Amino acid sequence: MLVGLNITNIVLIERLNLEFGRGLNILTGETGAGKSILLDALSLALGARSDAGLVRHGCDMASVIAEFDDCSPVLADILDENGIEHDCGVILRRTLSVDGKSRAWINDTPVSIKTLKQVGDTLVEIHGQFANHTLLNQSTHRSTLDAFAANNIDGYSNLLSSVRSAYNEYHTAQNRLTELQELLDRSIAEREFLEHNVAELRALNPQPGEEDELSTRRSAMMNAEKNAAILTDALEVLSNRGNSLDGQIFNAAHVLQRIKTDPNPYSEQIDKLYQAAEIVSSVIGELEPESTDIDDMDSIEERLFAIRAAARKHRVAADELPTKLAEMTDQLNAIDNSDAELKKLHTVVANARATFNKFASDLTSARAAAANSLREKILAELPELKLGSADFMVECVAGTPSAHGMDEITFMIKTNPGSPFAPLHRAASGGELARLMLALRVVLAGTENAHTFVFDEVDTGISGATASAVGARLGRLAKSGQALVITHSAQVAGYADRHFKIAKSVTDDKTTTSVTEIGPDERVNEIARIISGAEITPESITMAKTLIKG
């Protein structure tokens, strides 16, 4: 609901701060007082196309702020998608500079004009010169009919849910079938390639961790080969080509034994030399080089090379080769079992489609019943709105299957007998269209998210009982939300819950439009003015009191 409208420097409005309430808010005033300027300003705040001509003469900037106290789930989703914080209300702000540049904010968050309009369309529906009513958009007719049917036909909401679920199951199965067929088409074309690679990997039979194990073994064998060469060099030094070190030490000890002194003074050293000769001889015996199997070394290197080459070929790590083999084997198995799998999925899709068709057919029948009921209710509203010659129908034709069924819904109207039915937005205009929209909205009250309706020109070309019928229906519509109505009709004004008077004044060669809420006595005088014109008569006062409801 629109609770506040702040306007600064818009055409004749210098500064205006209005507070609106629930129910029917009526705005009246003399011709030229500036009633359309209010709609210009409100439309600007809701995302309408800007016009630098709206900026008040002599001012650099104009602004409009519209405050709403509700946030429907649909609106909350839009705000969340755009990262806009919200709690229990929404504030739309729009500025317009004299050079035509425009900026917009929602809850003090800068937004594009497109986002502002998207939000504005969920909050307010305008019927008149700046119409943005959703019912003129054919894409909304199906959801509107469904909302009406859900309020009037038992079990309709459950039927909608069943259609949605059945379609989702059918759509999921169809996607699986398509994906399998595409996979098989690709796999069949690559079958020879797959068979070759599977056979190659099976022959190789790589094992997880095998690359590290082979690499470790190869390093160990290479180290053993190097160590053997070093040992050979050491043995050559110790052996010295037949004149071994242990022999030389033994000979030295043997020479020392020939000393004639008794006891031999070098007996201790002689013993040590004999011991050293034995130790060196033992070491020489232990320094036998470890033999390396060259064939084993070659086989390890060949295996390691083959594994790493396969990993590069398939662009995976060596340890992932067994997994790659399993994947390619599964693809081959899928090809081998394709006929059975395809047949099974075709059956699943056919069953799911049959279930969907059944629910969708039931939904089509229910929609036909709802369409007839909607037509009857709308036709019942038209005569009192001076639209007795008009006719309304809901066209339901087969469309593309979707989660909403198989129906394309279009609201059709003809305003003159003998003329053909045409889509809603092509068959009526001006006040005729506004009254038709009023009839639709009264019948559909409570089925839409929009809670604020704005009507302009709804009383064009009518008076008397017809105008009273329009006022009564505006009052009914506003009971479930809020309606703002600009009117020249005393009968319509009589139904107001709140009445605002628009006036124009000229001071110091400056023209200014003002809007004020008027109380009971002023309201009687304003309605009397509408009845009798500039001169208010006792008769018009009496008539005004009669017209004021409640």
Protein Blocks (a to p, Z undefined) as FASTA:
>chain_A
ZZbdcdehiajlmbdcddddehjddddddehilpmmmmmmmmmmnopacdfklpcghiab
dcdddddfbdcfklmmmmmmnopacfkbccddddddfkopacddeehiacdfklmmmmmm
mmpccedjklcbfklpmklmmmmmmmmmmmmpghklmmmmmmmmmmmmmmmmmmmmmmmm
mmmmmmmmmmmmmmmmmmmmmmnopaehklmmmmmmmmmmmmmmmmmmmmmmmmmmmnnn
oiafklmmmmmmmmmmmpmbdcdfklmmmmmmmmmmmmmmmmmmmmcccdddfklmmmmm
mmmmmmmmmmmmnopafklmmmmmmmmmmmmmmmmmmmmmmmmmmmmmmmmmmmmmmmmm
mmmmmmmmmmmmmmmmmmmmmmmnopmmpccddddddddddfkbjadcdddddfbghiac
ddfklmggcjllmmmmmmmmmmmgoiamblbdcdehklgoiahjlmmmmmmmmmmmmmmm
ccddddfbfklmmmpfbdcddddddeehiacdddddddfklmmmmmmmmmnombdcfklm
mmmmmmpgZZ
